[in-house]
Amino acid sequence: MTHINDTPQGGGAEGHSEALVNRAEPLVLAQSARLQAALGYAARGWPVFPCEPDGKAPLGALVPHGVKNATTDPHQIAAWWRYHPEANVAIATGAPAVDVVDVDNKPDGDGFAAFNRLVRAGSLHGSVYLVRTPSGGLHAGFPGTEQGCGRLRSHFIDFKARGGYVVAPPSTVRGRPYVLTEERPVGTPVNWERVKRVLDPPRPPLPTPMSTGRSPRGIGALVDWLAKQREGNRNNALFWAACRAVESGAGSRELDLLVDAAVGIGLDEQSARATARSAARRQAVNT
């Protein structure tokens, strides 16, 4: 997946063809486009339902149970949009449709740095579509799963899956459209637990036994513990272990043992040595 380096800007209202001379015709076309889009999503097996015109809330008069009323039935969909042709189109997320990583763009911050961090970590690859949202944010769609929805508020990242929904193109909010920017026929599902570990890694548990004196004799326990760490926590674990080793009097030889253990569980040697040096510098400053 391509990194998103700049915050996308919200687009303007959809343009109309110069050939349209009747003022009523653009509205008719816009309404038709929404019905066609809803039917197109349904044809993929993605349940849809109508939301308020130019808004995100389910259109209660037609779908009193909100996302639970989502369907792929073309007759029901046609009836909804014939009754309310300007309604926005929403997709029920999760299997059999899509899971969506929602990158917020708000006055107090955005989720693009976190999104790019996930891309670099290999946690987001194989999206089936990318959509620029009216706020300048991003919806990245992936094959749907049975995972539940989630939120990482401090990172401005939401996860829309089973039980959730997203508003989809060609819908608008406050006159600004959702715009499809990339689309692929197949993709790879997101592992939300892995996403959370990358952005908010758990603190490594204390290894035992561990020497608390100034002797580096506890290095063996640290090496054994580090060798058992799994993907998503390895670099943080190396840093923590190196800090504890230096606290107990370890020198470069002992740190090399930790680096070797880190390489053995999949870390790049150059990165591992840089992490060990960083831990040693930090402990030197704190002593």
LINFEN-V695343 format. One record per residue. RES is the residue in three letters. D_FIRST is the distance of its C-alpha to the first C-alpha in Angstrom with 1 decimal. Layout:
RES D_FIRST
RES D_FIRST
This chain:
MET 0.0
THR 3.8
HIS 6.5
ILE 9.1
ASN 12.2
ASP 14.9
THR 16.2
PRO 16.2
GLN 19.8
GLY 21.3
GLY 22.4
GLY 26.1
ALA 27.9
GLU 27.2
GLY 29.3
HIS 32.1
SER 33.4
GLU 36.4
ALA 38.2
LEU 38.5
VAL 41.9
ASN 42.8
ARG 41.5
ALA 41.1
GLU 38.8
PRO 35.5
LEU 35.9
VAL 36.6
LEU 33.4
ALA 31.3
GLN 32.8
SER 32.4
ALA 28.7
ARG 28.2
LEU 30.2
GLN 28.4
ALA 25.0
ALA 26.4
LEU 27.9
GLY 24.7
TYR 22.7
ALA 25.8
ALA 25.8
ARG 22.5
GLY 24.2
TRP 22.8
PRO 25.8
VAL 26.4
PHE 29.1
PRO 30.4
CYS 30.0
GLU 32.3
PRO 32.2
ASP 30.1
GLY 29.4
LYS 27.5
ALA 30.4
PRO 31.4
LEU 34.3
GLY 36.9
ALA 39.6
LEU 37.5
VAL 35.5
PRO 37.7
HIS 35.5
GLY 32.3
VAL 29.2
LYS 31.6
ASN 32.9
ALA 29.6
THR 30.2
THR 29.1
ASP 32.8
PRO 32.9
HIS 36.5
GLN 35.8
ILE 32.9
ALA 35.1
ALA 37.9
TRP 35.8
TRP 34.6
ARG 38.0
TYR 39.5
HIS 37.0
PRO 35.1
GLU 33.5
ALA 31.9
ASN 28.2
VAL 26.0
ALA 24.5
ILE 22.5
ALA 23.6
THR 20.6
GLY 20.5
ALA 21.6
PRO 22.3
ALA 19.9
VAL 16.6
ASP 15.8
VAL 14.4
VAL 13.0
ASP 15.2
VAL 14.7
ASP 18.3
ASN 19.7
LYS 23.3
PRO 26.2
ASP 26.2
GLY 22.6
ASP 18.9
GLY 16.0
PHE 13.5
ALA 14.5
ALA 14.1
PHE 10.6
ASN 9.5
ARG 11.8
LEU 10.2
VAL 6.8
ARG 9.2
ALA 11.3
GLY 9.0
SER 10.1
LEU 7.1
HIS 5.2
GLY 6.6
SER 7.2
VAL 10.2
TYR 10.4
LEU 10.0
VAL 13.6
ARG 15.2
THR 18.2
PRO 21.7
SER 21.7
GLY 18.7
GLY 16.5
LEU 13.4
HIS 13.2
ALA 10.0
GLY 11.7
PHE 11.5
PRO 14.5
GLY 17.5
THR 19.5
GLU 22.8
GLN 21.6
GLY 23.2
CYS 22.0
GLY 21.5
ARG 21.4
LEU 20.8
ARG 23.0
SER 23.1
HIS 19.3
PHE 19.3
ILE 16.9
ASP 18.2
PHE 17.4
LYS 18.9
ALA 19.9
ARG 23.4
GLY 26.0
GLY 23.8
TYR 22.8
VAL 20.8
VAL 22.2
ALA 20.5
PRO 20.8
PRO 23.3
SER 24.8
THR 25.9
VAL 26.9
ARG 29.6
GLY 29.2
ARG 25.6
PRO 23.2
TYR 20.0
VAL 18.0
LEU 15.4
THR 12.9
GLU 10.5
GLU 11.5
ARG 11.1
PRO 14.1
VAL 12.8
GLY 10.4
THR 10.9
PRO 12.9
VAL 12.6
ASN 15.4
TRP 16.8
GLU 19.3
ARG 16.8
VAL 15.1
LYS 18.6
ARG 19.6
VAL 16.8
LEU 17.8
ASP 21.4
PRO 22.4
PRO 25.9
ARG 28.7
PRO 29.8
PRO 33.2
LEU 36.2
PRO 37.0
THR 40.6
PRO 42.9
MET 42.4
SER 45.0
THR 45.7
GLY 48.0
ARG 47.5
SER 47.2
PRO 43.9
ARG 45.2
GLY 42.4
ILE 39.7
GLY 40.1
ALA 39.1
LEU 36.1
VAL 34.9
ASP 35.5
TRP 33.6
LEU 30.6
ALA 30.4
LYS 29.9
GLN 26.9
ARG 23.7
GLU 20.0
GLY 19.0
ASN 22.4
ARG 23.2
ASN 23.0
ASN 24.8
ALA 27.3
LEU 28.0
PHE 28.7
TRP 31.0
ALA 32.8
ALA 33.3
CYS 34.8
ARG 37.2
ALA 38.2
VAL 39.1
GLU 41.0
SER 43.1
GLY 43.9
ALA 41.4
GLY 41.1
SER 38.8
ARG 39.8
GLU 38.8
LEU 35.5
ASP 34.9
LEU 35.4
LEU 32.7
VAL 30.3
ASP 31.2
ALA 30.6
ALA 27.1
VAL 26.2
GLY 27.7
ILE 25.2
GLY 22.1
LEU 21.9
ASP 21.8
GLU 25.4
GLN 25.0
SER 23.0
ALA 25.6
ARG 28.5
ALA 27.1
THR 26.9
ALA 30.4
ARG 31.8
SER 30.4
ALA 32.1
ALA 35.3
ARG 35.3
ARG 34.8
GLN 37.7
ALA 39.9
VAL 39.5
ASN 40.3
THR 43.4
